[in-house]
Amino acid sequence: MKSVLVRLREYSNMASITEKPIIDYILKNSKETSAMTIYQLAEQTFSSPASVIRMCKKNGFEGYKDFTKALIYELAVREHSQSEEKKEITKSDRIEDIVDKVTYKNIISLEDTKSMIDFGVINSCIQLLRTCKNVCLFGMGSSLLVAKDAQLKFMRLDKRCTVNDDWHLQLLTAKYMSPEDLGIILSYSGQTIEMIECAKAMKESGVTTISITRYGTSPIVELCDYNIFVAANEAIVRSGAMSSRISQLNIIDILYTGYVNTQFEKSLEQISKTHIQKGEHHA
């Protein structure tokens, strides 16, 4: 199920004058909205039931009932996710507890990320990967490791990819990209200063950009053309970027597999061509 709040936040920039108050109210009072009738929401936002229904349909819902059903589900997922944040590793944990907690946290992160995927955005990103001249990947820390994984995958398909360990080289790459290229920025927080600078440089060069960040608004999300969100259930200070890295890798796998599927026979041929045979070790 697609994220209601993500969709509304992205749509708010193009919403009509009558739709903006409705969207603003829902984003600020999502829990209260989920329990309202269409008439109550219209009254609270000084609009009409017809305006509410139009706003719902423009965002891909059949009507207000379908909209509130998706909103209730999303709020339940988010509440569950927030309760899981409290289950951090403690000093008294046994190895059995650590295995359970780390594994469960990763599973929850993947499930929550799946619930926030916008299939339209994913499809658009896959098409951009197909048509762009070069793919340039940007990331710091654990996100850089995910960028390198993406580079390895797409290079096997003979898709030109660039990723640099040094941030200064990443910034130079961003500055000299052309509109025919595609930039992918990985930043769990969406607030990494170095990645913001790269996003600004690409925007100035007219480069189309994709961000992979935690759920919510951030400087990087606002600068990029397409935004893919991973679950925001990581305790930023204590986590060591574990479940967020798993979620980012999962998004890369989805984009890669979707890309393969658009040219299935050719992709299989390329993968076979670049397969390194593992021979037996002889003493």
ChimeraX attribute file (.defattr): number of C-alpha atoms within 10 A of each C-alpha:
attribute: neighborCount
match mode: 1-to-1
recipient: residues
	/A:1	13
	/A:2	18
	/A:3	20
	/A:4	26
	/A:5	20
	/A:6	19
	/A:7	14
	/A:8	19
	/A:9	16
	/A:10	16
	/A:11	17
	/A:12	15
	/A:13	9
	/A:14	9
	/A:15	17
	/A:16	12
	/A:17	8
	/A:18	15
	/A:19	19
	/A:20	18
	/A:21	18
	/A:22	22
	/A:23	22
	/A:24	15
	/A:25	15
	/A:26	21
	/A:27	16
	/A:28	10
	/A:29	11
	/A:30	18
	/A:31	14
	/A:32	11
	/A:33	19
	/A:34	19
	/A:35	13
	/A:36	13
	/A:37	14
	/A:38	18
	/A:39	14
	/A:40	14
	/A:41	21
	/A:42	19
	/A:43	12
	/A:44	15
	/A:45	19
	/A:46	11
	/A:47	16
	/A:48	17
	/A:49	16
	/A:50	12
	/A:51	14
	/A:52	21
	/A:53	19
	/A:54	15
	/A:55	24
	/A:56	22
	/A:57	14
	/A:58	12
	/A:59	16
	/A:60	13
	/A:61	17
	/A:62	13
	/A:63	16
	/A:64	18
	/A:65	15
	/A:66	13
	/A:67	19
	/A:68	21
	/A:69	12
	/A:70	18
	/A:71	23
	/A:72	17
	/A:73	17
	/A:74	20
	/A:75	17
	/A:76	12
	/A:77	16
	/A:78	17
	/A:79	11
	/A:80	14
	/A:81	20
	/A:82	15
	/A:83	10
	/A:84	17
	/A:85	14
	/A:86	10
	/A:87	12
	/A:88	14
	/A:89	14
	/A:90	9
	/A:91	5
	/A:92	7
	/A:93	12
	/A:94	11
	/A:95	9
	/A:96	8
	/A:97	13
	/A:98	14
	/A:99	11
	/A:100	11
	/A:101	17
	/A:102	16
	/A:103	13
	/A:104	15
	/A:105	21
	/A:106	19
	/A:107	15
	/A:108	19
	/A:109	24
	/A:110	20
	/A:111	16
	/A:112	22
	/A:113	24
	/A:114	19
	/A:115	18
	/A:116	22
	/A:117	20
	/A:118	18
	/A:119	12
	/A:120	9
	/A:121	15
	/A:122	18
	/A:123	14
	/A:124	12
	/A:125	21
	/A:126	19
	/A:127	15
	/A:128	19
	/A:129	21
	/A:130	16
	/A:131	11
	/A:132	16
	/A:133	16
	/A:134	18
	/A:135	24
	/A:136	22
	/A:137	26
	/A:138	28
	/A:139	27
	/A:140	21
	/A:141	10
	/A:142	17
	/A:143	23
	/A:144	20
	/A:145	16
	/A:146	24
	/A:147	27
	/A:148	18
	/A:149	14
	/A:150	23
	/A:151	20
	/A:152	14
	/A:153	18
	/A:154	20
	/A:155	16
	/A:156	16
	/A:157	20
	/A:158	12
	/A:159	17
	/A:160	15
	/A:161	21
	/A:162	19
	/A:163	20
	/A:164	18
	/A:165	15
	/A:166	10
	/A:167	16
	/A:168	12
	/A:169	12
	/A:170	22
	/A:171	21
	/A:172	12
	/A:173	21
	/A:174	26
	/A:175	19
	/A:176	12
	/A:177	19
	/A:178	16
	/A:179	15
	/A:180	14
	/A:181	22
	/A:182	23
	/A:183	29
	/A:184	23
	/A:185	27
	/A:186	28
	/A:187	28
	/A:188	27
	/A:189	19
	/A:190	22
	/A:191	15
	/A:192	16
	/A:193	12
	/A:194	16
	/A:195	23
	/A:196	22
	/A:197	16
	/A:198	24
	/A:199	30
	/A:200	19
	/A:201	19
	/A:202	26
	/A:203	19
	/A:204	11
	/A:205	15
	/A:206	14
	/A:207	23
	/A:208	20
	/A:209	25
	/A:210	24
	/A:211	24
	/A:212	26
	/A:213	27
	/A:214	25
	/A:215	22
	/A:216	15
	/A:217	16
	/A:218	15
	/A:219	16
	/A:220	28
	/A:221	27
	/A:222	15
	/A:223	17
	/A:224	22
	/A:225	15
	/A:226	18
	/A:227	27
	/A:228	23
	/A:229	25
	/A:230	29
	/A:231	26
	/A:232	23
	/A:233	25
	/A:234	24
	/A:235	16
	/A:236	13
	/A:237	7
	/A:238	10
	/A:239	15
	/A:240	12
	/A:241	16
	/A:242	17
	/A:243	25
	/A:244	30
	/A:245	23
	/A:246	17
	/A:247	29
	/A:248	27
	/A:249	18
	/A:250	17
	/A:251	23
	/A:252	19
	/A:253	15
	/A:254	14
	/A:255	20
	/A:256	17
	/A:257	15
	/A:258	18
	/A:259	21
	/A:260	19
	/A:261	14
	/A:262	13
	/A:263	11
	/A:264	13
	/A:265	10
	/A:266	13
	/A:267	19
	/A:268	14
	/A:269	11
	/A:270	15
	/A:271	17
	/A:272	12
	/A:273	11
	/A:274	13
	/A:275	9
	/A:276	8
	/A:277	6
	/A:278	6
	/A:279	6
	/A:280	6
	/A:281	5
	/A:282	4
	/A:283	3
